[in-house]
C-alpha cells in the first residue's frame, strides 16, 4: 500500500526566527509560510495553487541562496509532478531536492526527500530494491534525529516495499516493531496503512479471517478521513482487498472492491487536475530553464574576463618560457661541470679504495701486533708477580716490606695499564665491566703513595693523605680501576709539582641505602693548567707543558681516567690556575652492605686447608713461569708435574692419571689448542684449563671449540686459580 506522509508535506510548520529581510526578496519566515500553504494545497488536491506557491518560494530561495529552502521547494514540486504530471520529471526534482539537502546540516529534510524517492521507485517505477535503499537511508536520518513519527512512517514504507516483492518475512519485522506505537497514536494515515498491510500479510498466510478483519478495519478508518489526498490511500486499500478476494477465488467481492478502487482513482486523478498540474509544472520548468540560461550567461561573462586576462597570461608565459630556457642552459652547463667533477670523484674514489685496502692491511697488522705485545708483556709480568709472591711466602719477615708491596702493586698496575693502553678502544666502547672486590680504601691509597714515593722524593714534594674516619672500613667495588685513576692523577700531580705538596683527600659525601658515596680530591701546588688547555687535557695523546727532562708518558693517562670515571658513574671536575696549582675532584658510590660483603667473600674464598690432594699436569714452555706455577700449586698441597711440550703431555696422560691439566697456549712445536684437540680425540675427559697471557676475549671462542673447560689469564690471583680447579673437579665428580 502507498503511504502519503502528511508530516513530510507539511515540513514548513517547523519555522525558525530570522532578524533581517531584503528588498523585493521575501524573508525566510515568509518563504516557509508559503511552502506550508503549498503543502496544504497539495493535500487538498489543489495542484494549481500548490505548484504556483512552490514556484514563487523556489525563486526566492534561489535569490537567498538558501539550500534548505531550495530543497523543501523542490520536494513539494516533485510531489506534485510525481502524483499528477510526469514521474520522470518528478524524479529529477527529487534529486535536485536531495542535492541541496545534502549541502545542509538539516537531517529532517534529508529524511523527507529520501522517503519520497523511495516512494517514487516503489509505486511509480516498481524498482523495489532501489526503493528499499532510499527508505533505509531515510530511516538512518530519522533515527539520528530521534523522531518517533518519522521512524514509524519510514518503517511502514520499508514494510510496504518488502510486501510488494512478496518478501513478507523481512517486511513483517518492520511492521511488528511499530504495531503498539501506531495503535496508541493518532495518525489516521498510519493506522489505515498498518491495517491494510496486516490484511495483505495474513492473506499471504491464508488466514482469511484475520486478513478480512484487518482490511475491514482499514476501510472503517478510511471513512474518518477529512483530507482529499488520503483518498489515494483508501483507493489502495480497495485494491489490496480486491487482490485478497481474487486469490481466494471470491470473484464477486473482488469485483466489488476493484470497482470501488477504480471509482475513487478516477475521482483523485481526474483529467482537469492533471491538466492544471501540467500547466503549472510547465511554468516551473520555464523558470528552471531561465535559471540555467542565466547561469550560462554568467559563465560566458566569466569566460570573457578570462579571455581578457589570457593576454597577460600569454605574456607571462613567454617571459617564464624565456627564463626556463636560461635555466635549461644553466642546467646544461652545470651537468657538464658535474660530469667533470664525477670523473674526478671516481679517480679520487679509486684512490680511496686503495687507501682503504692499505688501511685494512695495516689494521690487521696492528691487531696482530697488539695481540703479540699483550702476550709478550703479560708473560714476564706473570714472572714478576709470581716471584714476588714466592719471596713473600718464603720470607714472612718481609711481608710488611713497603718495597716488596710496592713492587707487587706496581707490577699489577703495570699489567692493568698495559691492558688499557692496548685496549683503549674497548674502554671507549664500554666493553670493560667493573668487578666487585672487597677492599679498604685507606690501605689501597697508602700502597699507591708508597709506589709513587720515588717521584715525590725526586721533585722534593710532600705527599699528604686525609681519610674521613666515617668511611666504612670495607667497601665493595673495582679497586684496580680505582687505583688506576689515583695512579694517573697522583703521578701527574707529583710530576708537575716541585718543592710543593700533593694532597689526597677522601670524604664521605653521603649515604644512600647501602651505598656510600665517597668524594675524592687530588690537589697540588704545581704549575697549574692554562684555561685554553683545560678543555683538551682529557683528549687522547694530548700533553701539556712538555719540557726537557719531564716525564712525558703516553698522553693517555687523563683520557683513561675520564673513561674509568664514566664507568663508575662519575665525572671529573677540574679547578686549576697557572702558578697556583690544580685540583681534580670526583665522587664514586661503593656498596658497603655487610651481607653483600660476606656473600662476595664466601664466593671467592677457597678452603686452603682442604685435605684433597689433586694431581696437576702443567704444560708450559717458559722456565720462569714453570717455577712460579709449580710453587703456587705446591704451596696449596697440590702435586704438580711440569711438561714443556704438547706431544709429551699427551704421551704422559696416556700412561698416568691427573686431575687437571693447566695448558699454556703459545708453545713451540704444537700449541695449546691443537694439544687439547688431540687429547679429546683420544677420548680423554680430563679437565683442561687454559693458562695463558693472551687476552681472554681474543681466545675464548677458539678455546671452547678445542675442548678446553675454562680460561685463566696470567698473571692471576692464586686463590682464583684454586677456586677454578676445585669447581671443575667437583663438577666432574658430580657428573
Secondary structure, DSSP 8 states (H G I E B T S, - for coil): -----HHHHTGGGS----S--BTTB--HHHHHHHHHHHHHHHHTT-HHHHHHHHHHHHHHHHHHT-HHHHHHHHHHHHHHIIIII-HHHHHHHHHHHHHHHTTSS-HHHHHHHHHHHHHHHHHTS--HHHHHHHHHHHHHHHHHTT-HHHHHHHHHHHHHHHHHTT-HHHHHHHHHTTHHHHHHS--HHHHHHHHHHHHHHHHHTT-HHHHHHHHHHHHHHHTT---TTHHHHHHHHHHHHHHHHHHTT-HHHHHHHHHHHHHHHHHHT-HHHHHHHHHHHHHHHHHHHHHHHHHHHHHHHHHHHHHHHHHHHHHHHHHHHHHHHHHHHHHHHHHHHHHHHHHHHHHHHHHHHHHHHHHHHHHHHHHHHHHHHHHHHHHHHHHHHHHHHHHHHH-GGGTT-HHHHHHHHHHHHHHHHHHHHHTHHHHHTT------EEE-HHHHHHHHHHHTHHHHHHTT-EEEEEE-TTS-SSEEE-HHHHHHHHHHHHHHHHHT-SSSEEEEEEEEEEEETTEEEEEEEEEE-SS---HHHHTTTTSTT---S--TT-----S-HHHHHHHHHHHTT---EEEEETTTEEEEEEEEEEE--HHHHHHHHHHH---TT-----EEEEE---HHHHHHHHHHHHTTT-EEEEE--HHHHHHHHHHS--SEEEE-SS-SSS-HHHHHHHHHHTT---EEEEEESS-HHHHHHHHHHHT--EEEESS--HHHHHHHHHHHHHHHHH-
